[in-house]
Amino acid sequence: MKRKPDLLWILVIVFGLGVVTTGYAQSLWANKTNAPPQVTQQIQPFKR
């Protein structure tokens, strides 16, 4: 007889996928923050 996977294992797998996905998205985001110089130019006029 095959058992259904426990809820604990399902949560472990979902949490692990979340950690991997978050790390991958942050690495992509960190690589793209160096590219646009327009963002810094838009922030500067708000200084007093």
PQR file of N, CA, C, O and H, with PARSE charges and radii, in Angstrom:
ATOM      1  N   MET A   1       0.842  -1.201   0.000 -0.4000 1.5000
ATOM      2  CA  MET A   1       0.000   0.000   0.000 -0.0000 2.0000
ATOM      3  C   MET A   1       0.877   1.252   0.000  0.5500 1.7000
ATOM      4  O   MET A   1       1.856   1.333   0.741 -0.5500 1.4000
ATOM      5  N   LYS A   2       0.520   2.212  -0.828 -0.4000 1.5000
ATOM      6  CA  LYS A   2       1.250   3.466  -0.872 -0.0000 2.0000
ATOM      7  C   LYS A   2       0.601   4.466   0.079  0.5500 1.7000
ATOM      8  O   LYS A   2      -0.620   4.624   0.102 -0.5500 1.4000
ATOM      9  H   LYS A   2      -0.276   2.146  -1.430  0.4000 1.0000
ATOM     10  N   ARG A   3       1.447   5.139   0.866 -0.4000 1.5000
ATOM     11  CA  ARG A   3       0.943   6.174   1.769 -0.0000 2.0000
ATOM     12  C   ARG A   3       0.929   7.516   1.062  0.5500 1.7000
ATOM     13  O   ARG A   3       1.753   7.779   0.186 -0.5500 1.4000
ATOM     14  H   ARG A   3       2.439   5.011   0.847  0.4000 1.0000
ATOM     15  N   LYS A   4      -0.006   8.355   1.446 -0.4000 1.5000
ATOM     16  CA  LYS A   4       0.018   9.727   0.959 -0.0000 2.0000
ATOM     17  C   LYS A   4       1.196  10.447   1.611  0.5500 1.7000
ATOM     18  O   LYS A   4       1.545  10.143   2.752 -0.5500 1.4000
ATOM     19  H   LYS A   4      -0.676   8.141   2.157  0.4000 1.0000
ATOM     20  N   PRO A   5       1.809  11.391   0.912 -0.5600 1.5000
ATOM     21  CA  PRO A   5       2.908  12.132   1.548  0.2800 2.0000
ATOM     22  C   PRO A   5       2.387  12.939   2.736  0.5500 1.7000
ATOM     23  O   PRO A   5       1.310  13.534   2.684 -0.5500 1.4000
ATOM     24  N   ASP A   6       3.162  12.942   3.785 -0.4000 1.5000
ATOM     25  CA  ASP A   6       2.751  13.684   4.973 -0.0000 2.0000
ATOM     26  C   ASP A   6       2.704  15.175   4.683  0.5500 1.7000
ATOM     27  O   ASP A   6       3.393  15.672   3.792 -0.5500 1.4000
ATOM     28  H   ASP A   6       4.037  12.459   3.828  0.4000 1.0000
ATOM     29  N   LEU A   7       1.891  15.870   5.440 -0.4000 1.5000
ATOM     30  CA  LEU A   7       1.792  17.325   5.300 -0.0000 2.0000
ATOM     31  C   LEU A   7       3.136  17.984   5.585  0.5500 1.7000
ATOM     32  O   LEU A   7       3.465  19.004   4.981 -0.5500 1.4000
ATOM     33  H   LEU A   7       1.332  15.466   6.164  0.4000 1.0000
ATOM     34  N   LEU A   8       3.915  17.409   6.502 -0.4000 1.5000
ATOM     35  CA  LEU A   8       5.227  17.964   6.820 -0.0000 2.0000
ATOM     36  C   LEU A   8       6.147  17.948   5.605  0.5500 1.7000
ATOM     37  O   LEU A   8       6.835  18.933   5.338 -0.5500 1.4000
ATOM     38  H   LEU A   8       3.648  16.580   6.993  0.4000 1.0000
ATOM     39  N   TRP A   9       6.167  16.836   4.865 -0.4000 1.5000
ATOM     40  CA  TRP A   9       7.022  16.770   3.684 -0.0000 2.0000
ATOM     41  C   TRP A   9       6.570  17.742   2.605  0.5500 1.7000
ATOM     42  O   TRP A   9       7.394  18.337   1.911 -0.5500 1.4000
ATOM     43  H   TRP A   9       5.608  16.035   5.083  0.4000 1.0000
ATOM     44  N   ILE A  10       5.265  17.902   2.466 -0.4000 1.5000
ATOM     45  CA  ILE A  10       4.756  18.863   1.484 -0.0000 2.0000
ATOM     46  C   ILE A  10       5.210  20.275   1.847  0.5500 1.7000
ATOM     47  O   ILE A  10       5.633  21.041   0.981 -0.5500 1.4000
ATOM     48  H   ILE A  10       4.595  17.418   3.029  0.4000 1.0000
ATOM     49  N   LEU A  11       5.118  20.614   3.145 -0.4000 1.5000
ATOM     50  CA  LEU A  11       5.560  21.942   3.577 -0.0000 2.0000
ATOM     51  C   LEU A  11       7.061  22.120   3.393  0.5500 1.7000
ATOM     52  O   LEU A  11       7.510  23.203   3.017 -0.5500 1.4000
ATOM     53  H   LEU A  11       4.775  19.991   3.849  0.4000 1.0000
ATOM     54  N   VAL A  12       7.845  21.073   3.651 -0.4000 1.5000
ATOM     55  CA  VAL A  12       9.293  21.161   3.459 -0.0000 2.0000
ATOM     56  C   VAL A  12       9.627  21.414   1.994  0.5500 1.7000
ATOM     57  O   VAL A  12      10.488  22.238   1.684 -0.5500 1.4000
ATOM     58  H   VAL A  12       7.480  20.194   3.956  0.4000 1.0000
ATOM     59  N   ILE A  13       8.953  20.711   1.097 -0.4000 1.5000
ATOM     60  CA  ILE A  13       9.215  20.884  -0.342 -0.0000 2.0000
ATOM     61  C   ILE A  13       8.808  22.281  -0.804  0.5500 1.7000
ATOM     62  O   ILE A  13       9.548  22.930  -1.544 -0.5500 1.4000
ATOM     63  H   ILE A  13       8.253  20.042   1.348  0.4000 1.0000
ATOM     64  N   VAL A  14       7.636  22.747  -0.372 -0.4000 1.5000
ATOM     65  CA  VAL A  14       7.177  24.082  -0.772 -0.0000 2.0000
ATOM     66  C   VAL A  14       8.107  25.155  -0.215  0.5500 1.7000
ATOM     67  O   VAL A  14       8.435  26.111  -0.917 -0.5500 1.4000
ATOM     68  H   VAL A  14       7.035  22.220   0.228  0.4000 1.0000
ATOM     69  N   PHE A  15       8.533  25.010   1.030 -0.4000 1.5000
ATOM     70  CA  PHE A  15       9.453  25.980   1.631 -0.0000 2.0000
ATOM     71  C   PHE A  15      10.791  25.986   0.906  0.5500 1.7000
ATOM     72  O   PHE A  15      11.360  27.048   0.654 -0.5500 1.4000
ATOM     73  H   PHE A  15       8.267  24.234   1.600  0.4000 1.0000
ATOM     74  N   GLY A  16      11.291  24.807   0.570 -0.4000 1.5000
ATOM     75  CA  GLY A  16      12.555  24.725  -0.157 -0.0000 2.0000
ATOM     76  C   GLY A  16      12.481  25.371  -1.528  0.5500 1.7000
ATOM     77  O   GLY A  16      13.402  26.076  -1.940 -0.5500 1.4000
ATOM     78  H   GLY A  16      10.828  23.944   0.774  0.4000 1.0000
ATOM     79  N   LEU A  17      11.389  25.132  -2.231 -0.4000 1.5000
ATOM     80  CA  LEU A  17      11.220  25.781  -3.535 -0.0000 2.0000
ATOM     81  C   LEU A  17      11.115  27.295  -3.385  0.5500 1.7000
ATOM     82  O   LEU A  17      11.621  28.042  -4.223 -0.5500 1.4000
ATOM     83  H   LEU A  17      10.641  24.559  -1.896  0.4000 1.0000
ATOM     84  N   GLY A  18      10.466  27.742  -2.331 -0.4000 1.5000
ATOM     85  CA  GLY A  18      10.364  29.183  -2.085 -0.0000 2.0000
ATOM     86  C   GLY A  18      11.722  29.806  -1.834  0.5500 1.7000
ATOM     87  O   GLY A  18      12.010  30.894  -2.334 -0.5500 1.4000
ATOM     88  H   GLY A  18      10.055  27.136  -1.650  0.4000 1.0000
ATOM     89  N   VAL A  19      12.566  29.120  -1.057 -0.4000 1.5000
ATOM     90  CA  VAL A  19      13.904  29.645  -0.770 -0.0000 2.0000
ATOM     91  C   VAL A  19      14.738  29.711  -2.042  0.5500 1.7000
ATOM     92  O   VAL A  19      15.420  30.704  -2.294 -0.5500 1.4000
ATOM     93  H   VAL A  19      12.331  28.237  -0.651  0.4000 1.0000
ATOM     94  N   VAL A  20      14.681  28.648  -2.846 -0.4000 1.5000
ATOM     95  CA  VAL A  20      15.456  28.628  -4.093 -0.0000 2.0000
ATOM     96  C   VAL A  20      14.974  29.713  -5.047  0.5500 1.7000
ATOM     97  O   VAL A  20      15.784  30.406  -5.663 -0.5500 1.4000
ATOM     98  H   VAL A  20      14.127  27.841  -2.641  0.4000 1.0000
ATOM     99  N   THR A  21      13.650  29.864  -5.170 -0.4000 1.5000
ATOM    100  CA  THR A  21      13.092  30.867  -6.077 -0.0000 2.0000
ATOM    101  C   THR A  21      13.441  32.284  -5.614  0.5500 1.7000
ATOM    102  O   THR A  21      13.761  33.145  -6.433 -0.5500 1.4000
ATOM    103  H   THR A  21      12.992  29.302  -4.669  0.4000 1.0000
ATOM    104  N   THR A  22      13.378  32.520  -4.309 -0.4000 1.5000
ATOM    105  CA  THR A  22      13.706  33.846  -3.778 -0.0000 2.0000
ATOM    106  C   THR A  22      15.176  34.175  -4.008  0.5500 1.7000
ATOM    107  O   THR A  22      15.510  35.292  -4.403 -0.5500 1.4000
ATOM    108  H   THR A  22      13.118  31.820  -3.644  0.4000 1.0000
ATOM    109  N   GLY A  23      16.044  33.218  -3.765 -0.4000 1.5000
ATOM    110  CA  GLY A  23      17.464  33.453  -3.998 -0.0000 2.0000
ATOM    111  C   GLY A  23      17.771  33.732  -5.456  0.5500 1.7000
ATOM    112  O   GLY A  23      18.587  34.597  -5.772 -0.5500 1.4000
ATOM    113  H   GLY A  23      15.773  32.310  -3.444  0.4000 1.0000
ATOM    114  N   TYR A  24      17.118  32.997  -6.344 -0.4000 1.5000
ATOM    115  CA  TYR A  24      17.331  33.213  -7.781 -0.0000 2.0000
ATOM    116  C   TYR A  24      16.824  34.586  -8.204  0.5500 1.7000
ATOM    117  O   TYR A  24      17.489  35.286  -8.967 -0.5500 1.4000
ATOM    118  H   TYR A  24      16.455  32.294  -6.087  0.4000 1.0000
ATOM    119  N   ALA A  25      15.635  34.978  -7.707 -0.4000 1.5000
ATOM    120  CA  ALA A  25      15.081  36.279  -8.069 -0.0000 2.0000
ATOM    121  C   ALA A  25      15.937  37.413  -7.521  0.5500 1.7000
ATOM    122  O   ALA A  25      16.123  38.424  -8.197 -0.5500 1.4000
ATOM    123  H   ALA A  25      15.094  34.410  -7.088  0.4000 1.0000
ATOM    124  N   GLN A  26      16.458  37.264  -6.315 -0.4000 1.5000
ATOM    125  CA  GLN A  26      17.310  38.314  -5.747 -0.0000 2.0000
ATOM    126  C   GLN A  26      18.613  38.443  -6.504  0.5500 1.7000
ATOM    127  O   GLN A  26      19.128  39.550  -6.662 -0.5500 1.4000
ATOM    128  H   GLN A  26      16.306  36.443  -5.765  0.4000 1.0000
ATOM    129  N   SER A  27      19.158  37.325  -6.978 -0.4000 1.5000
ATOM    130  CA  SER A  27      20.409  37.406  -7.732 -0.0000 2.0000
ATOM    131  C   SER A  27      20.173  38.100  -9.074  0.5500 1.7000
ATOM    132  O   SER A  27      21.019  38.869  -9.532 -0.5500 1.4000
ATOM    133  H   SER A  27      18.738  36.426  -6.849  0.4000 1.0000
ATOM    134  N   LEU A  28      19.042  37.835  -9.697 -0.4000 1.5000
ATOM    135  CA  LEU A  28      18.734  38.526 -10.950 -0.0000 2.0000
ATOM    136  C   LEU A  28      18.505  40.011 -10.708  0.5500 1.7000
ATOM    137  O   LEU A  28      18.951  40.851 -11.490 -0.5500 1.4000
ATOM    138  H   LEU A  28      18.355  37.210  -9.326  0.4000 1.0000
ATOM    139  N   TRP A  29      17.804  40.332  -9.614 -0.4000 1.5000
ATOM    140  CA  TRP A  29      17.499  41.728  -9.291 -0.0000 2.0000
ATOM    141  C   TRP A  29      18.783  42.488  -8.963  0.5500 1.7000
ATOM    142  O   TRP A  29      18.930  43.647  -9.353 -0.5500 1.4000
ATOM    143  H   TRP A  29      17.441  39.650  -8.979  0.4000 1.0000
ATOM    144  N   ALA A  30      19.713  41.850  -8.252 -0.4000 1.5000
ATOM    145  CA  ALA A  30      20.974  42.502  -7.894 -0.0000 2.0000
ATOM    146  C   ALA A  30      21.803  42.773  -9.147  0.5500 1.7000
ATOM    147  O   ALA A  30      22.520  43.772  -9.197 -0.5500 1.4000
ATOM    148  H   ALA A  30      19.593  40.909  -7.936  0.4000 1.0000
ATOM    149  N   ASN A  31      21.723  41.921 -10.147 -0.4000 1.5000
ATOM    150  CA  ASN A  31      22.475  42.143 -11.380 -0.0000 2.0000
ATOM    151  C   ASN A  31      21.879  43.283 -12.195  0.5500 1.7000
ATOM    152  O   ASN A  31      22.604  43.974 -12.910 -0.5500 1.4000
ATOM    153  H   ASN A  31      21.140  41.110 -10.106  0.4000 1.0000
ATOM    154  N   LYS A  32      20.574  43.487 -12.097 -0.4000 1.5000
ATOM    155  CA  LYS A  32      19.940  44.513 -12.907 -0.0000 2.0000
ATOM    156  C   LYS A  32      19.979  45.901 -12.263  0.5500 1.7000
ATOM    157  O   LYS A  32      19.724  46.888 -12.952 -0.5500 1.4000
ATOM    158  H   LYS A  32      19.985  42.926 -11.516  0.4000 1.0000
ATOM    159  N   THR A  33      20.288  46.013 -10.968 -0.4000 1.5000
ATOM    160  CA  THR A  33      20.291  47.331 -10.332 -0.0000 2.0000
ATOM    161  C   THR A  33      21.452  48.182 -10.802  0.5500 1.7000
ATOM    162  O   THR A  33      21.393  49.406 -10.685 -0.5500 1.4000
ATOM    163  H   THR A  33      20.495  45.211 -10.408  0.4000 1.0000
ATOM    164  N   ASN A  34      22.515  47.572 -11.336 -0.4000 1.5000
ATOM    165  CA  ASN A  34      23.657  48.343 -11.804 -0.0000 2.0000
ATOM    166  C   ASN A  34      23.406  48.969 -13.177  0.5500 1.7000
ATOM    167  O   ASN A  34      24.124  49.885 -13.576 -0.5500 1.4000
ATOM    168  H   ASN A  34      22.563  46.578 -11.431  0.4000 1.0000
ATOM    169  N   ALA A  35      22.404  48.489 -13.897 -0.4000 1.5000
ATOM    170  CA  ALA A  35      22.229  48.898 -15.283 -0.0000 2.0000
ATOM    171  C   ALA A  35      21.622  50.293 -15.463  0.5500 1.7000
ATOM    172  O   ALA A  35      22.236  51.106 -16.154 -0.5500 1.4000
ATOM    173  H   ALA A  35      21.821  47.744 -13.573  0.4000 1.0000
ATOM    174  N   PRO A  36      20.459  50.627 -14.891 -0.5600 1.5000
ATOM    175  CA  PRO A  36      19.798  51.873 -15.306  0.2800 2.0000
ATOM    176  C   PRO A  36      20.307  53.114 -14.575  0.5500 1.7000
ATOM    177  O   PRO A  36      20.117  53.227 -13.364 -0.5500 1.4000
ATOM    178  N   PRO A  37      20.949  54.043 -15.278 -0.5600 1.5000
ATOM    179  CA  PRO A  37      21.351  55.305 -14.640  0.2800 2.0000
ATOM    180  C   PRO A  37      20.190  56.283 -14.515  0.5500 1.7000
ATOM    181  O   PRO A  37      20.308  57.268 -13.785 -0.5500 1.4000
ATOM    182  N   GLN A  38      19.075  56.049 -15.200 -0.4000 1.5000
ATOM    183  CA  GLN A  38      17.938  56.965 -15.134 -0.0000 2.0000
ATOM    184  C   GLN A  38      17.305  56.989 -13.751  0.5500 1.7000
ATOM    185  O   GLN A  38      16.732  58.003 -13.354 -0.5500 1.4000
ATOM    186  H   GLN A  38      18.979  55.249 -15.793  0.4000 1.0000
ATOM    187  N   VAL A  39      17.400  55.895 -13.014 -0.4000 1.5000
ATOM    188  CA  VAL A  39      16.767  55.825 -11.699 -0.0000 2.0000
ATOM    189  C   VAL A  39      17.410  56.832 -10.749  0.5500 1.7000
ATOM    190  O   VAL A  39      16.708  57.500  -9.989 -0.5500 1.4000
ATOM    191  H   VAL A  39      17.866  55.071 -13.336  0.4000 1.0000
ATOM    192  N   THR A  40      18.736  56.945 -10.785 -0.4000 1.5000
ATOM    193  CA  THR A  40      19.407  57.877  -9.892 -0.0000 2.0000
ATOM    194  C   THR A  40      19.105  59.324 -10.302  0.5500 1.7000
ATOM    195  O   THR A  40      19.038  60.207  -9.447 -0.5500 1.4000
ATOM    196  H   THR A  40      19.305  56.402 -11.402  0.4000 1.0000
ATOM    197  N   GLN A  41      18.925  59.563 -11.580 -0.4000 1.5000
ATOM    198  CA  GLN A  41      18.615  60.913 -12.024 -0.0000 2.0000
ATOM    199  C   GLN A  41      17.205  61.320 -11.605  0.5500 1.7000
ATOM    200  O   GLN A  41      16.954  62.501 -11.365 -0.5500 1.4000
ATOM    201  H   GLN A  41      18.979  58.846 -12.274  0.4000 1.0000
ATOM    202  N   GLN A  42      16.281  60.365 -11.512 -0.4000 1.5000
ATOM    203  CA  GLN A  42      14.923  60.700 -11.084 -0.0000 2.0000
ATOM    204  C   GLN A  42      14.854  60.946  -9.581  0.5500 1.7000
ATOM    205  O   GLN A  42      13.987  61.691  -9.124 -0.5500 1.4000
ATOM    206  H   GLN A  42      16.484  59.405 -11.706  0.4000 1.0000
ATOM    207  N   ILE A  43      15.737  60.347  -8.814 -0.4000 1.5000
ATOM    208  CA  ILE A  43      15.706  60.508  -7.367 -0.0000 2.0000
ATOM    209  C   ILE A  43      16.332  61.848  -6.953  0.5500 1.7000
ATOM    210  O   ILE A  43      15.915  62.434  -5.953 -0.5500 1.4000
ATOM    211  H   ILE A  43      16.442  59.743  -9.185  0.4000 1.0000
ATOM    212  N   GLN A  44      17.307  62.333  -7.693 -0.4000 1.5000
ATOM    213  CA  GLN A  44      18.038  63.528  -7.296 -0.0000 2.0000
ATOM    214  C   GLN A  44      17.201  64.792  -7.150  0.5500 1.7000
ATOM    215  O   GLN A  44      17.471  65.556  -6.224 -0.5500 1.4000
ATOM    216  H   GLN A  44      17.646  61.857  -8.505  0.4000 1.0000
ATOM    217  N   PRO A  45      16.191  65.081  -8.001 -0.5600 1.5000
ATOM    218  CA  PRO A  45      15.442  66.349  -7.823  0.2800 2.0000
ATOM    219  C   PRO A  45      14.676  66.432  -6.502  0.5500 1.7000
ATOM    220  O   PRO A  45      14.256  67.526  -6.125 -0.5500 1.4000
ATOM    221  N   PHE A  46      14.478  65.329  -5.787 -0.4000 1.5000
ATOM    222  CA  PHE A  46      13.720  65.399  -4.541 -0.0000 2.0000
ATOM    223  C   PHE A  46      14.570  65.839  -3.362  0.5500 1.7000
ATOM    224  O   PHE A  46      14.043  66.039  -2.268 -0.5500 1.4000
ATOM    225  H   PHE A  46      14.819  64.441  -6.093  0.4000 1.0000
ATOM    226  N   LYS A  47      15.886  65.995  -3.562 -0.4000 1.5000
ATOM    227  CA  LYS A  47      16.745  66.451  -2.465 -0.0000 2.0000
ATOM    228  C   LYS A  47      16.499  67.935  -2.200  0.5500 1.7000
ATOM    229  O   LYS A  47      16.213  68.710  -3.112 -0.5500 1.4000
ATOM    230  H   LYS A  47      16.314  65.833  -4.451  0.4000 1.0000
ATOM    231  N   ARG A  48      16.619  68.308  -0.922 -0.4000 1.5000
ATOM    232  CA  ARG A  48      16.424  69.719  -0.577 -0.0000 2.0000
ATOM    233  C   ARG A  48      17.706  70.305  -0.078  0.5500 1.7000
ATOM    234  O   ARG A  48      17.752  71.487   0.265 -0.5500 1.4000
ATOM    235  H   ARG A  48      16.851  67.679  -0.180  0.4000 1.0000
TER
END
